[in-house]
Amino acid sequence: MTNRWEKTRKLGKTRYMILSTLLFAITYTIVKIIIENNYDLSIFYSSSFWISIATGIICGLIASHSLWKFNEKRYKENKQ
């Protein structure tokens, strides 16, 4: 874990948060579309699609920030 986190850490917090947030938002939106709309493509023109993306981005930011803090804490504890 330490070696992998060191590589991620070198790339920086901003890059980590952007990539994690995008991954979360895209996954969240796709899953929500599949569950709620049964592959109905008209969802892309509705407001619920954009609300799903916004929700995914907000939750993704919170989750990625929390994961960064958790991994940093664990990394520093293991380094000592």
N, C-alpha and C positions, 0 to 999 in steps of 0.2 A: 504494500500500500504506500509506503513512504516514498519509494522511488517513483512510482506513478504519479503521486501527488506533487512531487518536486518538479516533474516535467510540466504538469498542468499549471502549477504555481508560477513557473517561469514565463508562461504565456500571458499571465496577468489576470487580475480579477475582472476587468471590464470584458475581455474576450470570453472568459469563462461564463460570465453572467449573460452575455448576449447569446452565445451558442446554447446554453442551457434553457434560457427563456424561449428562444425560437423553437427548440425541440419540444418543449413542454406545450407551447401554444399550438403548434401544428398537430401534435398528437391529440391534445384535448379537443380541438376543433373537429378532427377527422372522426374520433370516437363518438363525439356528440352528434355529428351528422348521421353516422351509421345507425346509432341507437334510436334517435328521434325521427329520422326522416326516411329510413329505408331506401337509401340511395337516390332520393329525389333531388335532382340537380337544381331545381328552382330555389333551393335554400340559399344559393349564392346571391340571390337578388333580394333577400329579405333582411330585415334588421336583426333577426336572431343570429344570423351568421356573423355579423359584425360584432354583436354583443359577445358571442362565443370567442371570437378572436381577442377582443379586449379583455375578457375574463381570463383567458389563457395567458395573455401577456402579463397581467397583474399578478396572477397566481405564480406564474413562472419566475417573475422577478423576486417575489417573496421566497419561493422555494430555493432558487439559486443562491440568493444572499444567505439564507439560513444554512444551506449545504456548504457554502464557502467558509462561513464562520465555524461550523462543526468540524470540517476537515482541517482547517488551520489550527484549531484547538488540539485536535488529535495529533497532528503533525508535530506541534511544539511539545506536547507531552512525551511523544516517542523520541524526540531529539535529545531530551534531557536524560 
